[in-house]
């Protein structure tokens, strides 16, 4: 943030500039759902304006963004005047700022002995709902805080908004909440738009814009002129507060949330009551680590004083109540410049484009590179070199480019096309007609070999500690390893010069390589890096061939008879085996002692024979890998996605899109307890359930 100007004249010019900028971005965000800047950049502008107005109070104007909430209502909807203004929240970005907010509230109340409530700050669209005699009669957006848009008919289509309340309720009252779109639904919506854009491209039509984030998608869905369009979108709402009420109600905010839940409102189960601020801080830190496990986006934690009688005493300053604040997390999305699109060559030869970005801090990490998936994804999103783009980073996931900010284009942006030759070895590329992939067919390509050596040593493959990316590059560049079979010929004498520490490190790597000879057959087959062969396919292949040496005799027509291996995968495996260089690698591995066998569990058909089971979410008594191993050990098949062939979906905590798919298909869902019973006694354990 800039320093406050030293003269009133400079302060007036800068404050006018800031008001104009903020009002412009308010309209894009609140009215058009097309933001050009990230929340962090917006907050910086607001904080700078607040600092100037604090230093020069005479410059505060009634229409300043610091005194208002956001954009005006759209003219396409009837305007609703809010009986009680829907205020925005002040923001805290550190423990010091949160303590300062708490100290100011305590000074006004004359005591710091007050309880607090924390709730996840849903990144959605603020809504006010009015109920009369238990019936939903009106719903409106926040708008500018004083006037909103009447979107009642659209809100009626959202399943988590009750149309008729249950139990006892006041004669007339208002509740407030946030309409949001779950992440799985957001991704599905953008995928559908991307597919539509491919059709539009063929017809010479302009592409439809993708939604930048679930918040924009939710806002756009609520503001549809046709309620049936809103109904087709996967929307939900959390109720987080009582607005006004004609009748008695609890004076504790936390008790009000429980009271609203009893009436039938969808209240976030993660709300917590805290004795004081010192109890709040660990919860805020916990949310900073755990937010990625949610099915919806949050951008912080809301902290409210529990006693609602204190709300009236504290009042508001400008557009912000003094009795609540939001602790904001580092932004998960930022905008930056796409400087170039370059191409990486993977272990199977697939060419993957990636973005070279003007460095930007996203989610607390400095990002200069981001994934672009494939050429088709770039076309669907209409991403061009030179664009200002939205970059997203969630948790530890690799940063990705969400899409371009089309409004900022200058006309100098360039469309990207995949190279016709491999950027590493120069071999003409091949295009898979059935896949989105473009790949280098040269199995001896240095980039492929280095990536394959790295993959071979990974934990899910041969689990060779010390054989990571840097070591793979060193071994290849020094001429010590040209393919994975060369690893088993390495000696301490050859490796010693690679490290300053010398013998001990070299001995450890040789020892780890030799120990990998005992890895199970599915891991060895997965380690070979055969195109289209993931770990589950490697397990099916291992069961079919019985040993590594048996790989040399496979035929595509035989493999197609194995349930779970289709014609494309079968052809890929046969093609790999028929190459002389690959056959030589297998023969050398077998000669070196890497020749594990695979045997089916003894005892004939298991209790889960013929059943396909998918596991989703977090289980309490075992990891997902252990659960899947238990299914296989009993003769069952583990599915990677829910289809019409899925018999059961095992549902753990924080289940995602697989649960939604199961509900759509009517797939039977099992709790962890039911799953354990199924493992112990087979399908008979569920016959009475």
Secondary structure, 3 states (H helix, E strand, C coil): CCCCCCCHHHHHHHHHHHHHHHHHHHHHHHHCCCCCCCHHHHHHHHHHHHHHHHHCHHHCCCCCHHHCCCCCCCCCCCEEECCCCCCEEEEECCHHHHHHHHHHHHHHHCCCCCCEEEEEEECCEEEEEEEECCEEEEEEECCCCCEEEECHHHHCCCCCCCCECCCCCCCEEEEEEEEEECHHHHHHHHHHHHHHHHHHHHCCCCCCCCCCCHHHHHHHHHCCCCHHHHHCCCEEEEEEEEEEEECCCCCEHHHHHHHHHHHCCCCCCCCEEECCHHHHHHHHHHHHHHHHHCCCCEEEEEEEECEHHHHHHHCEECCEEEEEEEEECCCCEEEEEEEEEEEEECCCCEEEEEEEEEEEEECCEEEEEEECCCHHHHHHHCCCECCEEEEECCCCCCCEEEEECHHHCCCCCECCCCCCECCCCCCEEEECCCCCCEEECCCCCHHHHHHHHHHHCCCCCCCCCCCCHHHHHHHHHCCCCCCHHHHHHCCHHHHHCCCCCCHHHHHHHHHHHHHHHHCCHHHHHHHCCCCCCCHHHHHHHHHHHCECHHHHHCCHHHHCCCCCCCHHHHHHHHHHHHCHHHHHHHHHHHHCCCCCECCCCCCCCCCCCCCEEEEECECCCCCHHHHHHHHHHCCCEECCCCCCCCCEEEECECCCHHHHHHHHHCCEEECHHHHHHHHHHHHHHHCCC
